């Protein structure tokens, strides 16, 4: 059985894996195992496109496997965030350039050109990653992994009850009713 010369070469290298006894071991990787090479390909593609699915395909893994790796590996999660911020910025710049057509088309040294992305796809990618790149309420990817802190839950409930009470009082004031004593 011969290999297809057009097929991508498997990513080889060494990675640290947990052992059953709680220790760690270094294993050699070939083919479909995660390696430093596969990680580099993924992060490069993510920085170029801000598209997790395309980056996962480029390194030969499913996006589900990549998302699980991000949950387990804080270093990879940090590198992911950096690459995503870079890709997000590039898509924003592309959309601004497309909208204004007044920017000069000089490539940034060391950057590869953005792949062809439709306007709607680019806007969708910005929407998906806006909170993690630009701030705001982050997505809670690992919400099933940990129990919520009871004090946080209590504070959130009290905040919502207070907002409901303020809305009721505002409605009463609009209707000319007497506000209820607190």
Beta strands, then each sheet from edge to edge (+ up, - down):
strand 1: 13-18
strand 2: 24-29
sheet 1: 1+ 2-
end
